[in-house]
Amino acid sequence: MAQRDNRWCLICQPRNRTLYWHATEPEKMEAARAKGYEPDPFWCYCNKCDRAYSLTQYCETAGIDKDEFIGAGDFYFVEAQPNEVSAMAWPARFIPLSDPRAIKGVEYIKSRGLNLDGDMYYDLDQEGIVFPYYLENHFCGAQVRFVEQRVNEDGDVWKITTLPGTRLGLLFYGWNQGKFLAQVKGVIVTEGAFNAIAIQQALNQAYGGVSHCPWRLIACSGSGATELQRETLKELKDRGLKVVVAPDTDEAGIKMYQKFAESGSITHYAFTNDSEKDWNDMLKQLGHTEFAKFVIKSIIPI
C-alpha cells in the first residue's frame, strides 16, 4: 500500500496540509487505563479545522478505517506547543522582489493583476511568493505560494506551504497585532494573503495613497478563524474600529464568517457573491478603480 503523508487533513475542505500529530502524554494514558479503557496512543490538531481529534475521532469523522489508516501513513509527530509563537531567523532563500533572481515571482504576481506593493518576497528554493508573519517587531514565520502548483502523493493539489514552526492560528498576515496608524478606522479580514493585497492595493489607490487609506487589510491565512483571531478582532471592534470579514464565497468561507459573527468579533461582512471568483479574481476582472468601488459597496453591517 502506498504511503500517505498524514499532514494532509482528510476532514477540512478543501484538504489542507495543516495536520499535526502528537503522542498522548504518559499520564493521560495511565489515567485512561485506570478508568478501564485503552486510550488512543496519539492525537492530532488541524490548524484549518481549528480543533483537536483523537485518532479514533479523526478516523470516524473522516470516514476511514483506523487500522488501514495507521498502516498506510507517514505520521510526522511533533511536540504539542503552548499557545505562543517563537521569533525566527529570516531564511537566506527569501529574497526581495527587486532582486533579479525573483523575476519568476514578479511575473506571477503581475499575472494576478497585482502590482508589487505589499509585504511579499520570493523563495528561491520553493519558487514561490513569500508572505511573512510578524508579532510586534519579531519575524515569526511565513507561508509560500508556489508559482506553479504541485500534486502530492495522494493526488491532491498543493499550492502553498508553511515555514516549519509558523503558528498560523496565532498570527495575521499584514498585521503584527500592534497599534494601527491614526488614519485607520477599519480592518478587512480575508482568508488568503493575495486577496488582502488585492483589496489593499485598490483601496490605497482610491483614497490617494496608503497614508490616506482608512482601511487595513489582513488575512487569516486559511486558518479558519481561530479562537485567538476571534478574540483579537473583538478587541479591535470594542475599541471602535469597523471589522469586516471578507472570506471567499464557498463553504469554507461561510464557516469562517459564521465563526466570527457568532463570537461577536465583527461589525460587517462582505462577499463577492460569486462562488467561482475570489477577491483577487474580481480585481483582475474589474481593474483597481472599479474593484475598489465594488469592495466598498459589498460591505454590509451585521
Backbone bond lengths (Angstrom), bond angles and torsions (degrees), N, CA, C in turn:
res aa  C-N    CA-C-N  psi(-1)  N-CA   C-N-CA  omega(-1)  CA-C   N-CA-C  phi
1 M - - - 1.464 - - 1.528 109.49 -
2 A 1.319 117.71 136.48 1.454 121.90 -178.41 1.529 110.79 -66.44
3 Q 1.321 115.51 143.56 1.452 120.52 177.73 1.531 110.57 -70.01
4 R 1.308 116.01 141.61 1.460 121.93 178.21 1.515 109.37 -111.92
5 D 1.309 116.85 132.64 1.459 121.64 175.30 1.518 107.28 -79.35
6 N 1.329 116.90 104.72 1.457 120.72 -173.37 1.516 114.72 -85.36
7 R 1.344 115.60 22.09 1.461 118.57 166.30 1.527 110.71 -86.88
8 W 1.327 116.44 -8.25 1.470 120.76 176.23 1.521 108.51 -87.71
9 C 1.326 116.48 118.28 1.463 120.66 -178.68 1.521 110.10 -74.88
10 L 1.329 116.57 129.94 1.461 122.30 179.84 1.521 112.13 -92.89
11 I 1.322 116.38 2.82 1.475 120.91 -178.05 1.525 111.60 -102.60
12 C 1.341 116.89 -50.86 1.465 118.74 -176.73 1.525 110.50 -71.20
13 Q 1.296 116.46 149.78 1.462 123.04 -178.55 1.516 109.94 -126.27
14 P 1.348 119.76 128.61 1.455 124.83 -6.41 1.523 111.06 -68.02
15 R 1.327 116.97 159.16 1.454 120.79 -177.24 1.523 110.73 -60.85
16 N 1.337 115.26 139.87 1.455 120.43 -177.85 1.515 110.58 -130.70
17 R 1.306 115.39 149.15 1.468 121.55 179.05 1.521 107.66 -87.29
18 T 1.331 115.00 64.76 1.466 120.95 -172.29 1.523 111.80 -131.31
19 L 1.337 116.70 25.11 1.461 121.56 -176.37 1.528 109.38 -104.11
20 Y 1.327 116.24 130.66 1.453 121.31 -178.38 1.527 109.44 -124.64
21 W 1.321 116.06 128.84 1.459 122.19 -174.98 1.529 110.24 -100.37
22 H 1.339 114.79 141.43 1.458 121.65 -177.85 1.525 109.16 -135.66
23 A 1.319 116.07 142.70 1.461 120.71 175.00 1.527 109.12 -76.43
24 T 1.322 116.74 140.26 1.457 120.85 177.39 1.530 109.45 -68.08
25 E 1.320 116.90 134.01 1.459 121.03 -177.08 1.530 110.20 -61.84
26 P 1.342 118.21 141.98 1.474 121.50 -177.93 1.524 113.54 -54.80
27 E 1.348 116.67 -39.29 1.471 118.80 -178.62 1.525 111.69 -65.73
28 K 1.342 116.89 -32.77 1.465 119.59 177.28 1.517 110.94 -73.25
29 M 1.322 116.77 -33.95 1.461 120.72 175.66 1.530 109.57 -62.42
30 E 1.333 116.04 -46.22 1.464 120.99 -178.53 1.525 111.24 -65.25
31 A 1.325 116.41 -40.57 1.469 120.13 -179.25 1.528 110.68 -64.10
32 A 1.335 116.90 -39.96 1.463 120.34 179.51 1.526 110.66 -66.22
33 R 1.316 116.40 -43.43 1.471 119.74 179.69 1.510 111.56 -64.35
34 A 1.344 116.19 -33.50 1.464 119.73 177.89 1.520 111.58 -65.58
35 K 1.351 114.94 -24.51 1.474 120.09 178.45 1.524 111.91 -88.98
36 G 1.331 115.61 -0.36 1.455 118.73 173.41 1.510 116.43 96.97
37 Y 1.338 119.39 15.18 1.468 119.15 176.95 1.515 110.39 -138.70
38 E 1.345 114.58 155.10 1.463 120.54 -179.18 1.526 108.87 -90.61
39 P 1.318 117.80 118.32 1.475 120.85 -177.33 1.523 112.01 -79.21
40 D 1.326 115.40 163.57 1.460 119.80 173.47 1.522 108.89 -68.11
41 P 1.319 117.79 137.15 1.465 120.27 -178.71 1.521 113.54 -72.79
42 F 1.325 117.14 -17.77 1.454 118.68 177.20 1.515 111.11 -151.52
43 W 1.325 115.02 165.01 1.459 122.50 -177.15 1.521 107.83 -142.73
44 C 1.324 116.16 172.35 1.460 118.86 -177.61 1.528 110.53 -138.14
45 Y 1.325 114.46 160.13 1.465 120.70 173.56 1.515 107.76 -129.75
46 C 1.345 116.37 129.97 1.459 121.13 179.16 1.524 109.13 -106.49
47 N 1.332 116.17 120.24 1.464 119.96 179.31 1.516 112.17 -66.42
48 K 1.331 117.08 -27.64 1.463 120.75 179.61 1.527 110.71 -77.39
49 C 1.351 116.35 -46.65 1.470 119.84 177.27 1.527 111.39 -69.62
50 D 1.344 115.43 -23.10 1.466 122.00 -176.97 1.525 110.90 60.67
51 R 1.345 116.04 45.51 1.453 119.34 177.01 1.528 110.38 -162.45
52 A 1.322 114.51 162.33 1.457 121.56 178.32 1.528 109.99 -100.03
53 Y 1.330 115.89 151.87 1.459 122.98 176.37 1.525 109.31 -134.65
54 S 1.314 116.75 138.04 1.452 118.17 165.39 1.526 106.97 -71.98
55 L 1.325 117.48 165.31 1.462 120.35 179.52 1.523 110.64 -56.01
56 T 1.342 116.59 -44.53 1.466 120.73 -179.23 1.516 111.27 -65.31
57 Q 1.338 116.91 -45.48 1.467 119.85 179.03 1.520 111.34 -60.36
58 Y 1.322 115.93 -42.18 1.462 120.15 -178.68 1.527 110.70 -60.97
59 C 1.318 116.78 -48.81 1.462 120.29 -177.78 1.527 111.70 -65.99
60 E 1.329 117.05 -39.75 1.467 119.86 178.71 1.530 110.61 -65.97
61 T 1.335 117.83 -42.97 1.459 121.27 -178.95 1.523 111.19 -67.21
62 A 1.339 115.96 -37.84 1.462 120.59 -179.42 1.526 112.16 -79.81
63 G 1.354 116.69 -12.73 1.464 120.03 179.52 1.512 113.55 72.89
64 I 1.346 116.86 38.51 1.457 121.10 -178.60 1.519 110.05 -124.36
65 D 1.332 116.67 158.12 1.456 122.54 178.79 1.524 109.46 -78.40
66 K 1.318 116.38 126.13 1.458 120.16 -174.08 1.533 112.40 -63.31
67 D 1.323 117.51 -44.77 1.461 119.70 -178.34 1.526 111.55 -64.00
68 E 1.328 116.48 -42.08 1.465 119.33 178.26 1.524 110.84 -66.22
69 F 1.316 115.70 -37.86 1.461 120.72 -179.40 1.523 110.72 -63.34
70 I 1.330 116.32 -43.94 1.459 120.36 179.50 1.528 110.28 -64.49
71 G 1.304 116.62 -41.74 1.458 120.84 -177.25 1.507 114.35 -70.21
72 A 1.336 116.74 -24.23 1.469 120.03 -174.73 1.512 113.58 -99.67
73 G 1.319 117.59 2.54 1.459 117.63 -167.51 1.508 117.48 -113.80
74 D 1.323 114.69 147.38 1.462 122.76 165.92 1.524 106.20 -96.69
75 F 1.329 116.91 109.13 1.455 120.71 -178.11 1.523 109.48 -98.63
76 Y 1.319 115.89 120.41 1.454 121.62 -178.43 1.524 108.36 -96.87
77 F 1.328 115.28 94.37 1.447 119.73 -175.68 1.527 111.33 -79.74
78 V 1.323 115.59 136.24 1.456 121.50 174.97 1.518 107.67 -131.65
79 E 1.306 116.03 159.31 1.458 120.63 177.46 1.517 109.49 -75.94
80 A 1.317 117.35 132.03 1.467 120.92 179.14 1.525 108.93 -58.81
81 Q 1.322 115.81 129.15 1.460 120.73 -175.16 1.523 112.31 -94.92
82 P 1.323 117.33 150.17 1.472 120.28 172.94 1.519 109.48 -70.23
83 N 1.312 115.39 171.66 1.463 120.41 -176.13 1.534 110.23 -80.76
84 E 1.350 115.04 65.18 1.463 119.82 -178.06 1.523 109.59 -151.84
85 V 1.328 115.66 160.48 1.457 121.16 177.91 1.526 108.76 -109.03
86 S 1.335 114.94 163.46 1.457 120.26 -179.99 1.520 110.23 -123.43
87 A 1.330 116.46 140.61 1.453 120.84 174.62 1.525 108.93 -68.78
88 M 1.342 116.43 143.71 1.460 121.72 -178.26 1.519 110.12 -126.28
89 A 1.325 114.62 161.56 1.460 120.70 171.57 1.525 108.25 -82.36
90 W 1.312 116.63 143.81 1.465 121.43 -179.80 1.535 109.04 -72.09
91 P 1.339 118.91 121.60 1.466 120.18 -179.30 1.528 111.99 -63.67
92 A 1.315 116.91 136.44 1.467 121.46 -178.57 1.521 111.79 -63.84
93 R 1.328 116.92 -22.96 1.474 119.36 -178.60 1.525 112.61 -77.60
94 F 1.341 118.08 -9.64 1.463 122.23 176.90 1.532 107.43 -86.44
95 I 1.317 117.44 110.82 1.467 121.08 -176.03 1.526 110.73 -118.17
96 P 1.337 118.13 156.35 1.473 120.91 178.25 1.521 111.26 -64.85
97 L 1.319 116.29 153.44 1.463 120.44 177.90 1.526 111.45 -67.87
98 S 1.324 117.03 -17.32 1.461 121.10 178.21 1.530 112.04 -75.80
99 D 1.325 117.05 -14.62 1.465 121.38 178.72 1.527 108.88 -70.78
100 P 1.334 118.98 131.28 1.468 121.27 -179.73 1.536 113.75 -54.98
101 R 1.335 116.55 -26.43 1.458 120.08 179.72 1.528 112.60 -71.43
102 A 1.323 116.18 -12.04 1.468 120.43 -179.15 1.527 112.65 -92.47
103 I 1.327 118.31 11.07 1.464 121.83 -173.21 1.524 112.03 -56.42
104 K 1.332 118.20 -36.63 1.462 120.75 -179.93 1.529 110.51 -62.97
105 G 1.328 116.43 -39.45 1.458 120.51 178.04 1.512 112.28 -70.12
106 V 1.326 116.85 -39.70 1.463 121.65 178.78 1.528 109.90 -60.71
107 E 1.320 116.91 -45.17 1.461 120.44 179.72 1.519 111.09 -63.71
108 Y 1.325 116.75 -37.04 1.465 119.94 179.11 1.529 111.06 -66.13
109 I 1.326 117.01 -44.81 1.463 120.60 178.96 1.528 110.40 -59.49
110 K 1.321 116.71 -45.14 1.463 120.37 179.94 1.527 111.40 -65.52
111 S 1.339 117.18 -31.33 1.466 120.27 178.55 1.522 111.76 -66.31
112 R 1.333 117.11 -18.15 1.463 122.11 178.37 1.527 111.50 -92.28
113 G 1.328 116.93 8.87 1.459 120.93 179.06 1.505 113.82 80.28
114 L 1.322 117.76 13.11 1.452 122.35 -176.33 1.521 111.47 -105.47
115 N 1.331 116.39 155.77 1.453 120.19 168.20 1.527 108.20 -96.33
116 L 1.295 118.42 -173.97 1.463 120.99 -172.71 1.521 113.64 -91.19
117 D 1.344 117.43 6.64 1.457 120.68 178.46 1.525 110.06 -70.65
118 G 1.310 116.62 132.13 1.453 120.82 179.45 1.518 110.53 131.49
119 D 1.310 116.22 167.00 1.466 121.51 -177.11 1.523 108.99 -85.53
120 M 1.315 116.44 84.48 1.467 123.14 -178.30 1.520 110.16 -135.07
121 Y 1.327 115.64 147.14 1.454 122.71 177.10 1.532 107.93 -137.30
122 Y 1.325 115.50 -176.94 1.468 119.73 179.49 1.522 109.50 -125.35
123 D 1.339 115.74 135.44 1.460 122.52 178.13 1.523 108.62 -96.04
124 L 1.330 116.90 110.52 1.460 121.14 -177.43 1.522 112.58 -63.45
125 D 1.325 117.36 -38.86 1.464 120.61 -176.77 1.528 111.98 -75.65
126 Q 1.320 117.08 -46.53 1.463 121.40 -176.64 1.528 112.24 -85.30
127 E 1.322 117.38 -12.20 1.459 122.73 -176.58 1.533 110.26 53.29
128 G 1.323 114.26 64.23 1.454 119.81 -178.74 1.513 112.24 -153.81
129 I 1.328 115.02 168.82 1.464 121.86 178.97 1.521 108.87 -85.39
130 V 1.321 115.84 129.16 1.461 122.08 -177.99 1.521 110.09 -94.35
131 F 1.331 115.63 128.92 1.459 122.60 173.20 1.531 107.28 -113.86
132 P 1.336 118.51 104.30 1.470 120.87 -176.70 1.523 112.69 -81.98
133 Y 1.335 114.73 156.94 1.464 121.82 177.03 1.514 109.17 -123.38
134 Y 1.319 114.84 142.61 1.451 120.82 -179.03 1.533 109.41 -134.05
135 L 1.302 115.32 149.35 1.459 121.55 167.63 1.516 105.71 -123.73
136 E 1.330 115.28 117.33 1.464 121.55 -170.24 1.532 107.67 54.95
137 N 1.335 119.01 -120.08 1.465 119.85 -177.46 1.521 113.10 -103.13
138 H 1.325 117.47 15.93 1.454 121.06 -174.59 1.531 111.40 -108.59
139 F 1.322 115.94 132.89 1.458 121.69 172.21 1.525 107.61 -74.19
140 C 1.354 115.93 124.53 1.467 120.23 -172.97 1.524 113.73 -123.90
141 G 1.327 117.47 9.61 1.457 118.06 177.88 1.516 112.27 145.89
142 A 1.324 115.44 -176.36 1.464 120.08 -177.72 1.522 110.33 -164.95
143 Q 1.322 114.58 157.40 1.453 122.18 165.58 1.521 107.81 -114.67
144 V 1.327 115.96 151.73 1.455 121.88 179.19 1.525 108.72 -125.52
145 R 1.335 115.90 119.98 1.472 122.32 177.16 1.521 107.87 -94.03
146 F 1.335 115.77 113.77 1.456 119.93 -177.69 1.523 111.13 -62.74
147 V 1.320 116.32 140.18 1.457 120.63 174.70 1.527 109.92 -65.41
148 E 1.322 115.99 -38.30 1.455 121.67 176.24 1.521 108.69 -120.11
149 Q 1.343 117.45 121.56 1.450 120.69 -176.50 1.531 111.31 -63.25
150 R 1.321 115.83 156.24 1.455 122.08 -178.14 1.523 109.99 -120.26
151 V 1.314 116.34 169.48 1.460 121.95 177.85 1.518 107.66 -125.74
152 N 1.343 117.12 127.65 1.462 119.95 -178.57 1.530 111.48 -83.48
153 E 1.341 115.34 -175.17 1.460 120.42 -175.27 1.522 113.23 -61.72
154 D 1.335 117.09 -28.38 1.458 121.42 -178.37 1.520 112.85 -89.93
155 G 1.322 116.77 2.01 1.460 119.82 179.81 1.512 114.15 88.71
156 D 1.344 117.57 2.92 1.460 120.49 178.80 1.524 110.24 -79.33
157 V 1.320 116.09 140.66 1.458 121.12 177.61 1.519 109.38 -71.81
158 W 1.313 115.92 135.72 1.464 122.87 -176.24 1.515 107.68 -123.04
159 K 1.347 116.82 108.67 1.459 121.83 -175.55 1.516 113.90 -105.35
160 I 1.319 116.37 -20.40 1.462 119.13 -171.09 1.517 110.29 -145.84
161 T 1.315 117.45 146.75 1.455 122.14 176.03 1.527 108.96 -130.79
162 T 1.310 115.81 157.87 1.459 121.52 -177.11 1.519 109.86 -115.61
163 L 1.311 117.27 134.53 1.456 122.06 177.50 1.523 108.43 -60.89
164 P 1.344 118.56 126.53 1.471 120.72 -179.02 1.523 112.13 -51.69
165 G 1.332 115.09 135.68 1.456 120.81 -179.74 1.512 114.30 94.97
166 T 1.350 117.55 -8.96 1.463 121.02 179.52 1.521 109.71 -74.34
167 R 1.320 117.69 126.33 1.467 121.75 179.21 1.518 108.69 -99.85
168 L 1.327 115.85 83.17 1.467 121.02 -174.14 1.526 112.63 -55.91
169 G 1.316 116.50 -38.50 1.453 119.90 -176.69 1.513 114.70 -69.22
170 L 1.339 116.66 -10.21 1.461 121.03 -179.81 1.522 112.13 -109.22
171 L 1.328 116.80 4.70 1.460 121.22 -173.42 1.517 111.62 -132.65
172 F 1.327 115.96 165.52 1.461 122.91 172.72 1.520 107.72 -128.62
173 Y 1.315 116.93 140.18 1.454 118.39 169.65 1.534 107.77 -76.31
174 G 1.330 116.84 136.08 1.452 121.33 177.08 1.511 115.02 88.99
175 W 1.335 117.42 1.11 1.464 119.88 -178.95 1.525 109.32 -153.23
176 N 1.312 115.98 128.29 1.466 120.67 179.20 1.523 112.38 -91.32
177 Q 1.343 116.74 12.07 1.462 124.97 179.25 1.533 111.98 66.73
178 G 1.342 115.16 23.35 1.457 120.35 172.67 1.520 110.48 -96.62
179 K 1.329 117.15 -168.69 1.458 121.42 -178.82 1.519 110.86 -75.02
180 F 1.335 115.63 144.10 1.459 120.52 176.30 1.529 109.69 -84.95
181 L 1.328 115.82 160.99 1.451 120.44 172.93 1.530 109.49 -63.98
182 A 1.311 116.16 158.05 1.467 121.36 -171.84 1.521 113.22 -60.00
183 Q 1.356 117.37 -31.41 1.461 118.29 -175.62 1.523 113.22 -76.27
184 V 1.330 117.80 -12.39 1.464 120.94 -178.34 1.529 109.69 -75.92
185 K 1.330 115.56 118.97 1.461 121.87 -179.12 1.523 112.55 -114.22
186 G 1.331 115.87 -9.82 1.449 118.44 -178.14 1.521 111.59 -154.63
187 V 1.329 115.48 154.03 1.460 122.92 -179.84 1.530 108.11 -122.85
188 I 1.322 116.10 134.81 1.461 121.66 175.29 1.521 107.59 -114.49
189 V 1.330 116.11 126.04 1.460 122.25 -174.48 1.528 110.01 -109.71
190 T 1.313 116.60 119.10 1.466 121.38 177.45 1.535 109.39 -106.46
191 E 1.337 114.64 174.24 1.468 118.65 175.06 1.518 110.77 -76.90
192 G 1.336 117.28 -53.91 1.442 121.56 -173.98 1.513 113.85 -110.75
193 A 1.341 115.36 160.59 1.452 121.51 -176.21 1.522 112.99 -65.07
194 F 1.335 118.28 -41.07 1.460 119.83 -178.87 1.527 111.39 -61.65
195 N 1.326 117.95 -36.76 1.460 120.26 177.70 1.523 110.56 -66.20
196 A 1.337 116.73 -40.76 1.467 120.28 177.64 1.526 110.58 -62.52
197 I 1.318 116.86 -43.59 1.461 121.05 -179.68 1.525 110.68 -64.96
198 A 1.333 117.03 -41.64 1.467 121.00 -179.70 1.527 110.83 -58.86
199 I 1.335 116.69 -48.43 1.464 120.07 -178.75 1.522 110.72 -68.19
200 Q 1.336 117.28 -41.70 1.461 119.98 -178.77 1.515 111.54 -62.09
201 Q 1.318 118.04 -44.17 1.460 121.04 179.60 1.531 111.17 -60.88
202 A 1.325 116.03 -43.47 1.462 119.81 -178.69 1.524 111.44 -66.05
203 L 1.335 117.48 -44.24 1.464 120.72 -178.75 1.528 111.44 -70.08
204 N 1.316 117.51 -37.36 1.464 119.78 176.23 1.523 110.44 -58.47
205 Q 1.313 116.11 -43.40 1.466 120.56 179.08 1.518 111.03 -65.51
206 A 1.324 116.90 -41.79 1.460 121.18 -177.55 1.526 112.27 -65.46
207 Y 1.328 117.03 -34.64 1.458 121.30 -176.86 1.534 112.94 -94.74
208 G 1.326 117.26 4.74 1.456 119.75 176.08 1.511 115.40 85.96
209 G 1.330 117.06 25.71 1.459 119.92 176.46 1.511 113.08 121.48
210 V 1.327 115.53 158.56 1.455 120.84 -175.93 1.530 112.34 -61.63
211 S 1.323 117.93 -32.13 1.463 120.68 -178.03 1.524 112.85 -72.85
212 H 1.335 117.03 -11.90 1.469 121.23 179.00 1.527 113.01 -110.55
213 C 1.317 117.55 -9.84 1.468 120.63 -175.58 1.524 110.30 -75.46
214 P 1.336 118.28 126.78 1.459 121.18 -179.37 1.529 113.94 -84.00
215 W 1.343 116.27 0.14 1.458 120.63 -177.14 1.523 111.34 -111.50
216 R 1.326 115.31 140.42 1.463 121.27 173.54 1.525 107.88 -119.22
217 L 1.321 116.13 128.18 1.463 121.46 -178.85 1.516 110.48 -100.43
218 I 1.329 115.84 131.03 1.461 121.85 177.41 1.521 108.11 -135.11
219 A 1.329 117.21 165.87 1.460 120.83 -177.83 1.520 111.09 -135.74
220 C 1.329 114.95 146.71 1.469 121.66 176.78 1.525 111.96 -86.72
221 S 1.324 116.72 -6.50 1.459 122.40 174.29 1.524 113.73 59.63
222 G 1.330 116.04 37.90 1.456 119.82 176.17 1.509 114.81 75.08
223 S 1.335 118.15 9.05 1.465 119.89 -178.44 1.515 112.84 -81.95
224 G 1.329 117.42 -7.30 1.456 120.56 169.23 1.506 117.12 78.12
225 A 1.331 119.87 27.82 1.462 123.43 176.38 1.524 111.77 69.03
226 T 1.315 116.01 72.73 1.456 120.77 179.59 1.522 111.08 -72.87
227 E 1.316 115.64 170.11 1.463 120.38 -179.23 1.520 110.92 -59.33
228 L 1.330 117.66 -44.72 1.459 119.75 -179.55 1.518 110.98 -64.82
229 Q 1.320 117.94 -40.87 1.458 120.28 178.55 1.522 111.29 -62.68
230 R 1.315 116.44 -41.16 1.464 120.02 178.35 1.527 110.74 -63.41
231 E 1.324 116.65 -44.18 1.461 120.41 -179.38 1.529 111.35 -66.30
232 T 1.322 116.55 -39.67 1.464 120.41 -178.78 1.521 111.26 -65.38
233 L 1.333 116.71 -41.91 1.462 119.83 179.12 1.524 111.33 -70.23
234 K 1.315 116.74 -33.69 1.465 119.23 177.64 1.527 110.37 -63.82
235 E 1.322 116.95 -34.69 1.463 119.83 176.79 1.525 110.75 -63.61
236 L 1.344 116.82 -39.18 1.471 119.90 176.46 1.524 110.35 -63.99
237 K 1.318 116.20 -43.54 1.469 121.17 178.99 1.532 110.33 -60.14
238 D 1.317 116.27 -44.15 1.465 120.64 -178.76 1.529 111.91 -66.73
239 R 1.346 117.13 -21.16 1.456 121.02 177.04 1.520 112.19 -85.41
240 G 1.328 116.40 -1.61 1.450 120.28 176.14 1.515 116.02 101.61
241 L 1.312 118.50 3.02 1.464 120.59 177.49 1.525 110.40 -81.67
242 K 1.321 115.56 148.18 1.454 119.63 169.38 1.520 107.59 -74.86
243 V 1.313 116.22 135.38 1.462 120.92 178.30 1.522 107.76 -125.55
244 V 1.321 115.92 112.56 1.459 122.93 -174.92 1.517 109.32 -111.58
245 V 1.323 117.93 124.76 1.459 120.33 173.36 1.523 107.52 -95.77
246 A 1.330 116.37 128.67 1.467 122.10 -176.44 1.522 109.79 -130.00
247 P 1.329 117.03 72.47 1.467 120.00 -178.38 1.522 111.94 -82.28
248 D 1.327 115.37 178.30 1.458 119.94 172.99 1.522 109.32 -69.13
249 T 1.326 116.22 156.69 1.467 120.46 -179.71 1.524 108.76 -92.02
250 D 1.326 115.65 69.76 1.461 121.75 176.65 1.521 107.81 -145.55
251 E 1.329 117.08 -176.19 1.461 120.43 -176.01 1.523 111.99 -59.76
252 A 1.334 116.56 -44.46 1.464 119.89 179.86 1.524 110.95 -63.88
253 G 1.342 116.47 -39.06 1.452 120.13 178.91 1.513 112.92 -66.13
254 I 1.322 116.78 -39.66 1.468 121.10 177.64 1.529 110.14 -62.63
255 K 1.329 116.63 -41.92 1.468 120.23 178.97 1.523 110.65 -64.29
256 M 1.315 116.47 -39.71 1.464 120.06 178.08 1.524 110.20 -61.82
257 Y 1.322 116.72 -46.54 1.465 121.11 177.96 1.533 110.70 -58.72
258 Q 1.332 116.87 -45.82 1.463 120.66 -177.64 1.529 111.61 -61.76
259 K 1.328 116.90 -40.55 1.469 119.89 179.05 1.523 111.19 -61.03
260 F 1.325 116.38 -46.33 1.459 119.75 -179.38 1.528 111.11 -67.48
261 A 1.328 117.04 -41.95 1.457 120.78 -178.10 1.524 111.32 -66.22
262 E 1.331 117.05 -45.29 1.463 121.01 -177.07 1.522 112.24 -67.59
263 S 1.335 117.03 -25.47 1.472 120.15 179.51 1.526 112.11 -89.11
264 G 1.342 117.22 -0.70 1.459 120.31 179.57 1.514 113.57 69.67
265 S 1.342 116.34 29.44 1.457 120.95 -174.79 1.515 114.29 -91.64
266 I 1.341 117.84 -11.64 1.460 120.25 -172.55 1.524 111.13 -129.64
267 T 1.315 114.86 160.04 1.468 120.89 177.25 1.528 111.42 -108.79
268 H 1.344 116.84 -24.53 1.458 122.26 -176.07 1.528 110.21 -144.13
269 Y 1.318 115.75 167.68 1.459 121.26 173.93 1.520 109.16 -142.36
270 A 1.333 115.95 163.39 1.466 121.13 178.90 1.528 108.83 -152.65
271 F 1.335 116.02 137.61 1.463 122.14 176.29 1.525 108.39 -131.65
272 T 1.320 116.08 154.66 1.460 119.58 174.69 1.521 111.33 -75.54
273 N 1.353 116.69 -19.05 1.467 123.10 -177.15 1.530 112.45 62.67
274 D 1.311 115.93 25.56 1.463 121.82 174.95 1.521 106.81 -140.67
275 S 1.335 116.70 107.00 1.459 120.55 -175.33 1.520 113.11 -64.75
276 E 1.328 116.54 -14.32 1.460 120.05 -179.48 1.530 112.32 -93.43
277 K 1.333 117.00 -8.20 1.460 119.46 -175.12 1.527 110.84 -131.14
278 D 1.334 115.35 131.66 1.452 119.44 172.97 1.530 108.62 -95.42
279 W 1.334 117.24 -173.39 1.459 120.73 -175.37 1.529 111.97 -65.38
280 N 1.302 117.43 -37.83 1.462 120.20 177.84 1.534 111.11 -65.26
281 D 1.343 115.96 -37.22 1.474 119.71 175.97 1.527 110.60 -61.73
282 M 1.336 115.60 -41.17 1.466 119.58 -179.31 1.526 111.03 -66.06
283 L 1.317 117.52 -35.95 1.461 120.79 176.13 1.527 110.41 -61.69
284 K 1.328 116.51 -45.27 1.465 120.41 179.50 1.522 110.78 -61.09
285 Q 1.324 116.61 -35.79 1.469 121.16 -177.92 1.532 111.89 -74.77
286 L 1.336 116.65 -41.14 1.461 120.51 -170.14 1.530 114.48 -99.25
287 G 1.337 116.88 -24.57 1.458 118.84 -171.42 1.523 110.15 84.75
288 H 1.331 117.71 160.27 1.461 122.01 -171.94 1.532 113.63 -59.19
289 T 1.314 118.41 -44.07 1.463 120.85 -174.31 1.528 111.90 -66.47
290 E 1.321 117.20 -52.65 1.463 120.45 -179.27 1.526 111.62 -69.70
291 F 1.321 115.96 -31.85 1.470 119.22 178.97 1.525 110.38 -65.48
292 A 1.326 117.87 -40.16 1.467 120.33 178.04 1.525 110.60 -59.19
293 K 1.330 117.14 -42.44 1.469 120.83 177.36 1.521 110.86 -63.62
294 F 1.330 116.03 -40.05 1.467 121.34 179.94 1.528 110.78 -62.16
295 V 1.334 116.74 -42.93 1.463 120.87 -179.62 1.522 110.47 -61.89
296 I 1.314 117.60 -50.35 1.465 121.40 -178.01 1.525 111.22 -60.03
297 K 1.324 116.97 -41.82 1.468 120.97 179.92 1.527 111.56 -68.31
298 S 1.333 117.20 -24.30 1.472 121.29 -177.34 1.524 113.22 -81.29
299 I 1.343 118.01 -12.55 1.461 121.38 -176.94 1.529 110.55 -77.97
300 I 1.333 115.56 120.80 1.462 122.08 -175.64 1.523 109.91 -123.20
301 P 1.335 118.21 133.66 1.478 119.60 179.10 1.530 112.13 -69.12
302 I 1.311 116.13 149.26 1.473 121.53 176.95 1.522 110.05 -66.75
